[in-house]
Amino acid sequence: MAIPGRQNIVLRSHRKRVWAYFAKENTAVAPCFAKTISVWE
């Protein structure tokens, strides 16, 4: 079993990479996704 704290850090850094990709690929769509994610969190 993974340590929850460590897994959370991995997920967080992965999410940053995803957002960096979105920002590069489609700047117009990125803010919409960011709003959706902030609602989930």
Secondary structure, DSSP 8 states (H G I E B T S, - for coil): ---HHHHHHHHHHHHHHHHHHHHHH-TTTHHHHHHHHHHH-
